Amino acid sequence: MRLWELMARFNSFKRTNVILQHLRMSNHTDAAGEVLLERKGCAGVITLNRPKFLNALNLSMVRQIYPQLKKWEQDPETFLIIIKGVGGKAFCAGGDIRAVSEAAKANQKLAQEFFREEYILNNAIDSCQKPYVALIHGITMGGGVGLSVHGQFRVATEKSLFAMPETAIGLFPDVGGGYFLPRLQGKLGYFLALTGFRLKGRDVYTAGIATHFVDSEKLSMLETDLLALKSPSKENIAAVLDTYHTKSKIDQNKPFILEEHLDKINSWFSANSVEQIIEILQQDGSSFALEQLKAINKMSPTSLKITLRQLMEGSSKTLQEVLTMEYRLSQACMGGHDFHEGVRAVLIDKDQSPKWKPADLKEVTDEDLNNYFKSLGSNDLKF
């Protein structure tokens, strides 16, 4: 999960410090108003309302959203569901990982309940029978990706910022990352998962994360037009989104930031092990290859190996099977070293220098890896 936009690899230290200040008090829970659930026009509208914390997702929010989503799904007067964030900076920057880490170390149930209920919500969004429109304006990472990418429509703007950089915090790209990432074009998803590379603006659409791109100044008008529809079908909703998308001119002719590197990305990340990927990047020696090598070398070796296997296995699994696998991984990470060390280095001491254990890829054995993927028996995730 999770508030990993803080990673040291992101070079803007000022921005990192600002985000850290936003999140410093993120364990303070004030459930009232953290998420707004309203019926407006023909739609149910979910508004993530923690702007001081970049709309970070916590368990109380999950517990409010899930039952309401199910109610609206059954309500004949609700024709679509819209989810958005307030504050302009973020749709949702992730989950409250500091609280989860502290709970896991204290052997409290939150560490199980948060992941279990979040993943059940991710699946409910995927299987929702009503059109689901996520307005992914601003930072959209980790838990925020889980609230959006499984829905039918995802609308990016020039302010959108997408990343799944969990390997930098001793975790893995969860919330169904093992399902949607390997299904992006070529090996793009493997690249995004292992390096934590950030996509911005129209690139979020070009990569296939978003289904539409709309100028941010038109976003409120788009929402008004959607709410004004009378008993709309999925096709009616798509037509409105398509109209706004077609009219958007921002960065229309700008090439995809990774365009010139896609062939190499597909080649490099087709390797069957993280060690092979690193060797290929070293052999390539280009500035882009060395940048990615530098990023990968900062990540948790255990997380890198978990993530590559997660995506390889997830490429042929259903979303429910992937979420079951990811729940096993999440609980193994809670009992391990690197996740708590990543949270310490990024959120608590803020030294940005995690001491991974093991510190070397070759010390992460197949047996270690198999233990992360082991069934939890009666504690496995059930839908």
N, C-alpha and C positions, 0 to 999 in steps of 0.2 A: 504494500500500500504505500510508503506513503508519505509523507509530506516531503517528498524527495526532490521537489524542485529546489531544495536547499543544498543539493550536492555541491561539494567543493569543485567538481569538474565544471560546473557552471561558473564562468569566469567573472561574472559581475558580483563582486563581494558586497557592494552597497545594497544591491537588490536582495542578496541572500540575507544580510543583516536585517533588512526591513521585514522580510518574510518571517525570520526568526522572532522578531519582536511581536509580529502579529500572532504567532503561534505559542508564545511563551506561556500564556495562561490557558492553553486549549484544554486542560483537564477540568477547568471550571465548567460545570454543567448547569445550564439554564435552559431546560427543555422547552419552556414556554417561548414560542415564537422562533425556535431554531429552524423549523420548517413550516411553511404556510401551505395549507391544503384548501383550495377554494373551487367552487363551481362557478364558472364564468361563461356566459353564452352557451355554446354547445359543448364546452370542454371542462375537464377537470384539470386544474393548474397546480403543479407542485413547485413551490418557490423555496430554494435553499437560502436560508436567511441568517448566515453567520459571517457577514462580510469581514469582520475583524480577524477572523481565522480563515479567510479565503474559502468560506463555505465548506470547510472540512467536515467530513461525514463521521458522525458518532452513532453509537448503538441506539440512543433514544430517537434519533432521526429515522434510522432504518425501521424501528418499531412503529413509527407514525406513518411512514410512507407505504409500507407493505400492505397493511389492512385496507387503507384507502384506495390503493391501486386495485385491489381485488374487488372492492365495492363498486368502483367506477367501471370496472370491466363488465360487471353484471348489470349495471344501470342502463336501461334502454334510452334514457334521456342524455346520457354522456356519449358523445360520438368520437372524441379524441382526448388524449392526455398530453399536456405540455409540461415539460420540466425545464426550469431555468434557475439561475443564481442571481443574487442581488449584489450591488457594489461596483460592478463594472470591471473589477480586476480578475475575477475568477468565476467560472461555472462551479467547479468543485476541485480543489487542489489535492484531494486524497482523503484518506481516513486518519483518524486521530491515533497515530502509531505510538506516540509517547505513552498515552493512557493504556494502550494494549500491552506494551512492553512492561510497564510497571505492574499491571495486573498479572501477567504471566510469571514475573519474578516472584510475586507474592502468592502464586498458586491460586489466583482468583478466577472465577468462571468467565469473566469478561473476555479473556483470551480465546476461549472456545466459542462463546455466544456471539461475539462480534463477527468473526469470520463465517460462522454457520449461518447466521441470519442475513448477513450481507450477501452471501452467495445465493441464498434462497431468493432474495430480492432480485439479484441479477438474472436468475432463471425466470422469475415471474415477468420481468420486463421483456425477455426474449419471447416468452410464450403468450404475452398479452394479446387478447383478441381485438383490442381497440387500437387504432393507429396511435403511435407514441412518437412525439416530436420533442427532441432534446435540443435546446438552444445553447450550444457549447461555445459561448462567448467568453474569452479570457482563458485563464489557466484551467486545463482539463487533464488531470493526471490520476493514476491509480484508481481509487474509489470513485472519482468523478467519471473516469472512463467506463467503469462498471455500470454507472447510472445512465449512460448514454449509448454506448456503442452497440448494445444488444437490442436497442429499439429500432423501429422501422425507419425513422427519419432522424438524421443528425445534421444540424445546421451550424456550420462554422462561419466566422467572420474574420476580418483582417486582424483582429485582436486575439484570435484563438492561439493557444499554445498547448500542444500535445506532447506528452512524453510518458514512457513507462520505465523510469530509471531505478527500479527497486533493487537491482543488483548492487547498487552503491550503498545500500543500507542493510545488506545481509538478508534480503528477502528475494522474491521472484515476482515477475509480472502476473499478478493473480487476477481476480474478478473476471475470470474467463479469458485471460490473455493467452492461455494455452490453446484456446479455440480460435479467437479472431486474428491473432498475430500470424500464425502460419498460413492463414487464408488470404493475406494481403499478397499483392503481386510479387512473383518470384520469391526471393529470400529477404524481402524488405522487412518483414515482421521479425525475423531472426536478428537482423541487424539492429532494429530499434530496441529489441528486448535485451540484447547483450551489451550494447553501448550506452543506452539511455539517451540516444540522440533526440533532440527536440525538433519538432515540426511546428511551423508557424503559419498563420493566415491561410491563404489559398492552398498551401502545401498539404494541410490537414485534409482538404477535400481531394486533392490530386492523389494522395496516398491511399484513399479509400476509407479513411476513418470517418469522414463526414460524407453525407449523401448530397448535400447542397452547400453553396456558399452565398452569403448575403452580406451586403455592406452593413456595418454595425449601426449606422444612423437610421437604417430602414427596419431594424429588428422589431421595434415597438409597433410599427405600422403593420408588419407581417403578422405579429401576434393578434392585433386588432382584427385584421382580415380573416384570420383563422377562426377567431371566436365568433365572428359575425355569420359564419356559414350556417345554413339551415339544413339540419339532418344530413350532414355531408357523408359521402362515401369515401373510401380510401383514395379513390381516383380524384375526387374533388379536392381533397387535402393536398395530394401530390401536385395537382395543377396549380394551386396557389404557390406552393414552394418552388415549382419549376419556373413560374413567372418571375418571381423575385430573383431567383438564381440567374436566369437569362439576362435580366436587366443590370446585374452587378458588373461593374467595369473595373473595380480595384484589382490590380495585378493580373488582369485578364490575360495578358500576353507574356507574363513573366514565366520563364521555364521553371519546372520543378527543381527545387534546390539540389536534389540528388540525381537529377536526370543523367548527367554525364558519368555518374559513378554506378548506375544501376547494373550494368553488365558485370562489373567487377564485384559488386555486392552479391549478386547472384552466384558468382563463382566462389568467392571467398567463403560465404556462409552456407555453402553446400557441403562443406567438410563435416565429417561425422563426429568430431570431438573438438572441444575448446582448444586443446593443445595444437591440433592441426590448423585451426583457424588462425591462431597466433603465429604459427610457423609460416603460413601463407602470407599473412600481413607483413611479417618481417622480410620475407623474400621479395615481396612486391616493392617495398621501399619508397613508394610515392608519398608525397606529403599527406594526402588524404588517408592512405593506409596507415601511416605512422600516427596520425591523429586518433584513429580508431583504436590502434594498438595501445596508445597512451591511456585512453579512456578505459579500455578493457582491463588493463593492468592495475587500475585503481579499485576495481570491483572485488567483492568477496569471491574467492576461488570456488567455494562451495556453492554460492548462489549462481555463478556462471554455469557450473556443471548441472545443477538442478534445472536451470532455465532452458538450456539446450535440449535436455531430455524431455522436459515438460512440453516444449513446442513440437518436438519430433513425434512424441506419443499423441499429443493433442490434435495433430494434423489429420488423424483418422478416427477421432472420437466425436461423439455428440457433445453438445454443451454441458448437459447434465453429467456425463462421464468425466469431462474435463473438470468441472467444479468439484466433483467427488475427489478426483486426484489432487486438485489444488487445496482442498480442505485438509487432506492428509499431509501435504507439504507444509501448510501453514502451521499445523500443530507440531510437526517435527522442528520447524524453525523456532517456535516458541520455546521448545525444550533445548535448543542449541545455543551456541555462543554468539554467532555473527550478527544476528538481528539485534540483540540487546547492545552489542558493541557498536553497531551502526547508529542506533538511536543515541547512544551516549556521545559518539563523536560528532554527530550532526546537530542534535537537538539539545543535549544537556550541557556537556563541557564545551561544545562548539569548537573543538580543535581541528576538525576536519581531517583527523589522522587516525582512522580506525585501525586496530591491530587485529587482523583476521586470524582465526585459528580453524583449520590449518592456513598458513600464509602462502602456501605454494600449491598450484594445481595438482602436481604429481602426488601430493600427500592426501588428496581427496580420492579415496579408493572406490572401486565399484561397490564394495560391500557397504561403505558409508552411504553412497548414493541410493542403493537399494533400500536401506533403512528409512530414508525420507519418503519413499514411494509405497511403503508397506501399508496394508489395510489396517484400519483402526477397529475392525470387527464391529461390535454393536455400537461403537461411537462414530462410525462412518457417517458422512453427510447423507441424509435421506430427503427426498422431495415429496 
